[in-house]
Amino acid sequence: MAKTYRVSGMTCGGCARSVEKAIQTSVPGAQVTIELQSGRVTVEGACSDDQIERAVTEAGFDYEGVAS
């Protein structure tokens, strides 16, 4: 199941790669798609919102919750 989150503070491809790597480290096997302009991060895989929040904040970005 895929779920989309809002993340702020990503300003470049390097930021996006940092978020992607942090999530994939926290949730091995997760498929991560990042829309840099909108700040949306879609994660497909077995994970909890808490895991994603922890990964994003540990990577130095602001987790803003589940996107509606």
Beta strands, then each sheet from edge to edge (+ up, - down):
strand 1: 2-8
strand 2: 31-35
strand 3: 40-44
strand 4: 62-66
sheet 1: 2+ 3- 1+ 4-
end
